[in-house]
Amino acid sequence: MRMVLLISFGVICAISYLINSSSFAAERIQGTADGTVAESQPELKEGESLQGPTSEKHVSPEEERRRLSEAAAGFGTDPTAIIGYYQVMYAHSTGTNNQRLDTVTSTIRLPVTPHLGLQVNVPYTWAALGQTGGFTPNGTGDMTIRVGGRIYASDKIALFIGADGSFPTASEPLLGTGKYTIGPGGAVAIPLPKIRSLFFVVIEDFNSIGGDPSRTNIHYTQFKPSINTIWGERWWTEVLLFGYADWAHQRKTTMNLQGEVGHRLSKHWALFVQGGGGVLGRDSFLGLDWFAQAGVRWVFKTPLLPGFGGKVLPLGRH
């Protein structure tokens, strides 16, 4: 299985190289510092790339950072950007003891104001818990929500503060935790123009705050660093590391590695595929053997209340 994961990441790297060779010199990204998505972008002029013209007039590092941030917001990969999308994702995961899950998750992400966002996730799961036959039980899982806002934005860094919450809405006990949880946290986005990428970090601390008293209490911290590389106007790749420190019942620390390749089909539509597996603690509460995911999202930028909320500081040049 580890050999399969190495081959999978090799394929992702090869695709990234091909994307870079074929589209990077033919596409250009344009944007702003506030994380909103430009409705239209000019065609790339001859002799130009994402880094700027090949003549003496080059795009400044500040402008390049803004372009990278705009691209990640338009793709829906920046965790600090206040944008909206409707997304459907299919995921297959396999854990220890041949435990398998097939899940279809519907996501609605709404920009309530230019600097405040709301996200709702509703999964439907088919589970095979140590069985060799068909997938059973099946039904809805726990619904999760996220509320938060971008509190700082410049061309060098953006900060997001918010919280996730989950509700015990699973139709079958085995498909959910049976607990209400809350997970305050934050995210940081740092553009890296020299490597045409952005560095993201998301940190959250999840605790159960009620629910079925017979179910296991939950308390774990999630640490998720990632590198999102922008290969052009339509292509991106991302490598993510999911780290978990489980503070309940002295469970093991867990680390899962994920790779992603995405393509924007049009101004609003985007497709992505993901794959990865467990690196550490695969037999723990949040551990996995391997997983594969694919999804489609429709991205938009217009807030529900576009004139509300003022400005995130600082928005000027630095």
C-alpha positions as CSV (number, residue, x, y, z in Angstrom):
1,M,0.0,0.0,0.0
2,R,2.9,2.4,0.7
3,M,4.3,1.7,-2.7
4,V,0.9,2.5,-4.2
5,L,0.9,5.9,-2.3
6,L,4.4,6.7,-3.6
7,I,3.3,5.9,-7.2
8,S,0.2,8.1,-6.7
9,F,2.2,11.1,-5.6
10,G,4.7,10.5,-8.4
11,V,1.8,10.7,-10.8
12,I,0.7,14.0,-9.3
13,C,4.2,15.4,-9.6
14,A,4.3,14.3,-13.2
15,I,1.0,15.9,-14.0
16,S,2.2,19.1,-12.3
17,Y,5.3,19.1,-14.5
18,L,3.2,18.6,-17.7
19,I,0.8,21.4,-16.6
20,N,3.7,23.7,-16.0
21,S,5.2,23.0,-19.4
22,S,2.0,23.3,-21.4
23,S,0.0,26.0,-19.7
24,F,2.2,28.2,-17.5
25,A,3.6,30.2,-20.4
26,A,0.2,30.6,-22.0
27,E,-1.9,31.8,-19.1
28,R,-1.9,34.8,-16.8
29,I,-3.6,35.5,-13.5
30,Q,-5.0,38.9,-12.4
31,G,-6.5,39.8,-9.0
32,T,-6.7,41.9,-5.9
33,A,-5.6,41.6,-2.3
34,D,-9.0,41.1,-0.6
35,G,-9.6,37.5,-1.8
36,T,-12.5,38.3,-4.1
37,V,-12.6,36.8,-7.6
38,A,-12.2,38.8,-10.7
39,E,-15.0,38.3,-13.1
40,S,-12.8,38.5,-16.2
41,Q,-9.1,38.2,-17.0
42,P,-7.1,39.5,-20.0
43,E,-5.5,37.1,-22.4
44,L,-1.7,36.6,-22.0
45,K,0.3,38.7,-24.3
46,E,3.1,37.2,-26.3
47,G,6.3,36.9,-24.2
48,E,4.5,37.0,-20.8
49,S,4.0,34.5,-18.1
50,L,2.7,34.4,-14.5
51,Q,6.0,36.0,-13.5
52,G,5.5,38.9,-15.9
53,P,6.9,39.9,-19.3
54,T,10.2,38.5,-20.5
55,S,11.3,42.0,-21.5
56,E,12.9,44.5,-19.1
57,K,9.5,45.4,-17.6
58,H,8.7,42.7,-15.0
59,V,5.8,42.2,-12.7
60,S,6.7,43.3,-9.1
61,P,6.8,40.7,-6.3
62,E,3.9,42.6,-4.7
63,E,1.7,42.3,-7.8
64,E,2.7,38.6,-8.2
65,R,1.6,37.9,-4.6
66,R,-1.7,39.5,-5.3
67,R,-2.2,37.4,-8.4
68,L,-1.4,34.2,-6.6
69,S,-3.9,35.1,-3.8
70,E,-6.5,35.9,-6.4
71,A,-6.0,32.7,-8.2
72,A,-6.3,30.6,-5.0
73,A,-9.4,32.4,-4.1
74,G,-10.9,31.8,-7.5
75,F,-10.0,28.1,-7.4
76,G,-11.6,27.8,-3.9
77,T,-8.3,26.5,-2.2
78,D,-7.5,29.5,0.0
79,P,-8.9,28.9,3.5
80,T,-8.7,32.6,4.4
81,A,-10.6,33.9,1.3
82,I,-14.2,35.0,1.7
83,I,-15.7,33.5,-1.4
84,G,-18.7,31.2,-2.1
85,Y,-19.2,27.9,-3.8
86,Y,-21.5,25.0,-4.2
87,Q,-19.6,21.7,-4.1
88,V,-20.2,18.0,-4.3
89,M,-17.4,15.6,-3.5
90,Y,-17.2,11.8,-3.5
91,A,-14.6,10.1,-1.2
92,H,-13.6,6.5,-0.6
93,S,-11.4,5.7,2.4
94,T,-10.1,2.5,3.9
95,G,-8.9,2.1,7.5
96,T,-7.4,-0.7,9.5
97,N,-9.3,-3.9,9.9
98,N,-10.7,-3.5,6.3
99,Q,-13.0,-0.6,7.5
100,R,-14.3,1.2,4.4
101,L,-16.3,4.3,3.9
102,D,-17.9,5.7,0.7
103,T,-19.2,9.3,1.3
104,V,-20.8,11.9,-0.9
105,T,-20.6,15.3,0.8
106,S,-22.6,18.4,-0.3
107,T,-21.1,21.7,0.7
108,I,-22.5,25.2,0.6
109,R,-20.1,28.1,1.3
110,L,-21.5,31.6,1.4
111,P,-19.8,35.0,1.6
112,V,-22.2,36.7,4.0
113,T,-20.3,40.0,3.8
114,P,-17.0,40.8,2.1
115,H,-15.2,39.6,5.2
116,L,-17.5,37.1,6.9
117,G,-18.2,33.6,5.6
118,L,-20.5,30.6,6.4
119,Q,-20.0,27.0,5.3
120,V,-22.3,24.0,5.8
121,N,-21.4,20.3,5.0
122,V,-23.8,17.5,4.8
123,P,-22.4,14.0,4.2
124,Y,-24.2,10.8,3.1
125,T,-22.1,7.6,3.9
126,W,-22.1,4.0,3.0
127,A,-20.0,2.1,5.6
128,A,-18.5,-1.4,5.7
129,L,-17.1,-1.8,9.2
130,G,-14.8,-4.8,9.0
131,Q,-17.1,-6.6,6.6
132,T,-16.3,-8.2,3.3
133,G,-19.8,-7.8,1.8
134,G,-21.8,-4.8,0.7
135,F,-21.8,-1.4,2.3
136,T,-24.0,-1.3,5.4
137,P,-25.2,0.7,7.2
138,N,-25.8,3.8,5.2
139,G,-27.4,7.2,5.7
140,T,-26.6,10.8,6.6
141,G,-23.7,11.6,8.8
142,D,-23.1,14.5,11.2
143,M,-23.7,17.9,9.7
144,T,-20.8,20.4,10.2
145,I,-20.8,24.2,9.9
146,R,-18.0,26.9,9.8
147,V,-18.4,30.5,10.6
148,G,-15.5,33.0,10.5
149,G,-14.0,36.1,9.0
150,R,-10.8,37.5,7.5
151,I,-9.4,39.9,10.0
152,Y,-6.3,41.0,8.2
153,A,-5.3,41.1,4.5
154,S,-2.2,42.5,2.7
155,D,-0.3,41.3,-0.3
156,K,2.1,39.4,2.1
157,I,-0.3,37.6,4.5
158,A,-3.9,37.0,5.2
159,L,-5.5,35.9,8.5
160,F,-8.8,34.1,9.2
161,I,-10.4,33.4,12.5
162,G,-13.5,31.3,13.0
163,A,-14.9,28.1,14.4
164,D,-16.3,24.8,13.2
165,G,-19.2,23.0,14.8
166,S,-20.8,19.6,14.3
167,F,-24.3,18.3,15.2
168,P,-25.2,14.6,15.8
169,T,-27.5,14.4,12.8
170,A,-26.3,10.9,11.7
171,S,-29.2,8.6,10.8
172,E,-27.3,5.6,12.2
173,P,-25.1,5.6,15.3
174,L,-22.1,4.1,13.5
175,L,-22.2,7.0,11.0
176,G,-21.6,9.8,13.5
177,T,-20.0,10.7,16.8
178,G,-23.3,11.2,18.8
179,K,-21.8,14.5,20.1
180,Y,-22.1,18.2,19.6
181,T,-18.6,19.6,18.9
182,I,-17.0,23.0,18.6
183,G,-13.6,23.7,17.1
184,P,-12.3,27.3,17.3
185,G,-9.3,28.0,15.1
186,G,-7.6,30.1,12.5
187,A,-5.9,30.0,9.2
188,V,-2.9,31.9,7.6
189,A,-2.2,32.4,3.9
190,I,1.3,33.5,2.7
191,P,2.0,33.9,-1.0
192,L,5.4,32.7,-2.2
193,P,5.9,34.3,-5.6
194,K,9.4,32.8,-6.3
195,I,7.8,29.3,-6.5
196,R,4.4,30.4,-7.8
197,S,2.7,29.0,-4.6
198,L,0.9,29.9,-1.4
199,F,1.6,28.4,2.0
200,F,-1.4,27.8,4.1
201,V,-1.7,26.7,7.8
202,V,-5.0,25.8,9.5
203,I,-5.1,25.1,13.2
204,E,-8.3,24.0,15.1
205,D,-9.0,22.5,18.5
206,F,-12.2,20.3,18.6
207,N,-14.1,19.5,21.8
208,S,-17.4,17.7,22.4
209,I,-19.8,19.9,24.4
210,G,-22.9,17.7,24.7
211,G,-24.8,14.9,23.1
212,D,-25.2,11.2,23.9
213,P,-23.5,10.6,27.3
214,S,-22.8,7.0,26.4
215,R,-20.6,8.0,23.4
216,T,-16.9,8.7,23.7
217,N,-16.0,12.3,24.4
218,I,-14.0,14.1,21.8
219,H,-11.0,16.4,22.2
220,Y,-8.3,16.7,19.5
221,T,-6.2,19.4,17.8
222,Q,-5.9,19.5,14.0
223,F,-2.8,21.1,12.4
224,K,-3.0,21.3,8.6
225,P,-0.1,22.9,6.6
226,S,-0.2,22.9,2.8
227,I,1.5,24.2,-0.3
228,N,-0.8,25.3,-3.1
229,T,1.0,25.8,-6.4
230,I,-0.6,27.9,-9.2
231,W,0.4,26.6,-12.6
232,G,-1.6,29.0,-14.7
233,E,-5.0,30.6,-15.0
234,R,-6.8,27.2,-14.8
235,W,-4.5,24.6,-13.1
236,W,-3.4,24.1,-9.6
237,T,-1.8,21.4,-7.3
238,E,-1.7,21.2,-3.6
239,V,0.1,19.0,-1.1
240,L,-1.5,18.8,2.4
241,L,-0.4,17.3,5.7
242,F,-3.2,16.6,8.2
243,G,-1.8,16.2,11.7
244,Y,-4.0,15.3,14.7
245,A,-3.1,15.3,18.4
246,D,-5.8,13.4,20.3
247,W,-6.1,14.5,23.9
248,A,-8.8,12.1,24.9
249,H,-8.0,8.7,26.2
250,Q,-4.3,9.1,25.3
251,R,-4.9,8.0,21.7
252,K,-2.0,8.2,19.2
253,T,-0.9,11.2,17.2
254,T,-2.1,10.8,13.6
255,M,-0.7,12.2,10.3
256,N,-2.3,11.8,6.9
257,L,-0.8,13.0,3.7
258,Q,-2.9,14.3,0.7
259,G,-2.2,15.4,-2.8
260,E,-4.6,17.3,-5.1
261,V,-4.8,18.3,-8.8
262,G,-7.4,20.8,-9.9
263,H,-8.6,22.4,-13.1
264,R,-10.9,25.4,-13.6
265,L,-13.2,24.7,-16.5
266,S,-14.6,28.2,-16.7
267,K,-15.1,31.4,-14.7
268,H,-17.2,29.5,-12.1
269,W,-16.7,25.7,-12.6
270,A,-13.8,23.7,-11.3
271,L,-12.9,20.0,-10.9
272,F,-10.4,18.4,-8.5
273,V,-9.1,15.0,-7.6
274,Q,-7.3,14.1,-4.4
275,G,-5.5,11.0,-3.0
276,G,-3.3,10.1,-0.1
277,G,-3.0,7.9,3.0
278,G,-1.8,7.5,6.5
279,V,1.7,8.3,7.5
280,L,1.5,8.0,11.3
281,G,-1.0,6.5,13.6
282,R,-3.1,4.7,10.9
283,D,-4.8,2.6,13.6
284,S,-5.8,5.6,15.7
285,F,-9.1,7.4,16.0
286,L,-8.5,9.7,12.9
287,G,-6.1,7.4,11.0
288,L,-6.5,6.1,7.5
289,D,-4.9,3.4,5.4
290,W,-5.6,5.2,2.1
291,F,-8.2,7.4,0.5
292,A,-9.3,8.9,-2.9
293,Q,-11.6,11.8,-3.5
294,A,-13.0,13.7,-6.5
295,G,-15.3,16.7,-6.7
296,V,-16.8,19.6,-8.6
297,R,-17.5,23.1,-7.4
298,W,-19.2,26.2,-8.7
299,V,-17.4,29.3,-7.4
300,F,-18.8,32.8,-7.0
301,K,-17.7,36.0,-5.3
302,T,-20.7,38.2,-4.7
303,P,-21.5,38.5,-0.9
304,L,-25.1,38.3,0.4
305,L,-24.5,41.7,2.0
306,P,-21.9,43.4,-0.2
307,G,-22.1,46.8,1.5
308,F,-21.8,45.6,5.1
309,G,-18.8,45.0,7.2
310,G,-16.4,47.8,6.3
311,K,-12.8,47.1,5.4
312,V,-10.3,44.5,6.6
313,L,-7.1,46.3,7.7
314,P,-4.7,46.9,6.1
315,L,-5.8,46.8,2.5
316,G,-3.2,49.3,1.3
317,R,0.2,48.4,-0.2
318,H,3.1,47.6,2.1
